[in-house]
């Protein structure tokens, strides 16, 4: 089951739309909307990919659990390119 996340809130706090985030992550705007609305599950590695490309900590956007890959720890911040 897809889990709740803060993707839309986080993007809005940066002044971005989900379409802006889609351009940075390589996902389509419609898929980003599905993710933001909790309508699609997301693998731990996809959480890391999205967070890295947005320059965020994984935990700022997604719930972090023991199945999240180790390098996705709360201290990880990677600047968006």
C-alpha positions in Angstrom: 0.0 0.0 0.0 1.3 3.5 -0.8 2.4 5.5 2.1 1.7 9.1 3.0 4.5 11.6 2.2 5.2 15.3 2.3 6.3 15.7 -1.4 3.8 18.3 -2.4 4.3 20.3 0.8 8.1 20.2 0.5 7.9 21.4 -3.1 5.6 24.2 -2.2 7.9 25.3 0.6 10.6 25.7 -2.1 8.3 27.6 -4.4 8.2 24.6 -6.8 5.3 22.8 -8.4 5.2 19.1 -8.8 5.9 19.7 -12.5 9.1 21.5 -11.5 10.1 18.6 -9.3 9.3 16.2 -12.1 11.8 18.0 -14.3 14.5 17.6 -11.7 13.8 14.0 -10.9 13.1 12.6 -14.4 9.7 11.3 -13.4 6.6 12.6 -15.3 4.4 15.3 -13.7 1.5 12.9 -13.6 3.6 10.2 -11.8 4.8 12.8 -9.3 1.2 13.8 -8.6 0.3 10.1 -8.0 3.3 9.9 -5.6 2.4 13.1 -3.8 -1.2 11.9 -3.3 0.0 8.5 -2.0 -1.5 6.6 -4.9 1.7 4.8 -5.9 4.2 2.9 -3.8 7.8 3.9 -3.9 10.9 1.8 -3.4 13.5 2.8 -0.9 16.0 3.5 -3.8 13.4 5.6 -5.6 13.0 7.7 -2.4 16.7 8.3 -2.3 16.8 9.2 -6.0 14.0 11.7 -5.7 15.5 13.3 -2.5 19.0 13.5 -4.0 17.7 15.2 -7.2 15.6 17.6 -5.2 18.5 18.4 -2.8 16.5 17.2 0.3 16.9 14.7 3.1 14.9 11.6 2.5 13.1 12.1 5.8 12.0 15.6 4.8 9.8 14.1 2.1 9.2 10.5 2.8 8.7 8.3 5.9 12.0 6.6 6.7 11.9 3.0 7.9 14.4 0.2 8.3 13.9 -0.9 4.7 15.3 2.4 3.4 18.8 2.0 2.1 21.5 3.0 4.6 22.8 5.9 2.5 19.4 7.4 2.7 19.9 8.4 6.3 18.5 11.6 7.7 21.9 13.3 7.5 22.0 13.0 3.7 21.6 16.1 1.7 22.6 16.3 -1.9 22.3 19.6 -3.8 20.0 19.6 -6.8 21.9 20.1 -10.0 
